[in-house]
Amino acid sequence: MNVKLMKFLRDEEGVTAIEYGLIAGLIAVVIIGAVTGLGTKLGAIFDSITKSIP
């Protein structure tokens, strides 16, 4: 029983999967923020182009 418990506590395979999941989530948040900011700027540019066309 103790051997199995110690083996379970030393196993880091699940920790690595959680770390990769957290990294992927952080990257997704950064991408969403960048695309949202870019979309707002592009919308303003297209609005100014539309207003300048007679």
N, C-alpha and C positions, 0 to 999 in steps of 0.2 A: 504494500500500500504506500509506504513512504517513498519507494523508488518511483512509482508512477506519479506521485504528487510532485516530487522534485523534477522529474522529466517535464511535467506539464508547466511548472513554473519557469523552467529554463527555455522553453519553446518560445521563440520570437517570431515565428512565421505569421501569426495573426496580427502582431504589432506592425509588421511591415505592410500588410494589406491595409490596415487602418491609416498608416502614414501616407500611403499612396492615394487613398481616398480623400484624405484631407488636402493633399497637394492638388489633386484634380479639382476639388471644390473651390479652392482658393484661386486657381487659374481660371475657372469658369466665372467667378465673381469679377475678376479683373477684366476678362473679355467682355462681359456684359456691361460693365461700367464704361469701358472704352468705346464700345459700339453705341451705347446710349449717348455719350458725349459727342461722338462723331455724327450721329444722326441728327442731333439738335443743331449742330453747326451747318450741316448740309441743308437742313430745312431752311435755315436763315439765308443761306446763299441762294437757294432756289427761289425763295420769296423775293429777295432783292432783284434777281434776274427777271422774274415775272412782273414786278412793278416797273422795271425799266423798259419793258417792251410796250410800245404804244398800241 
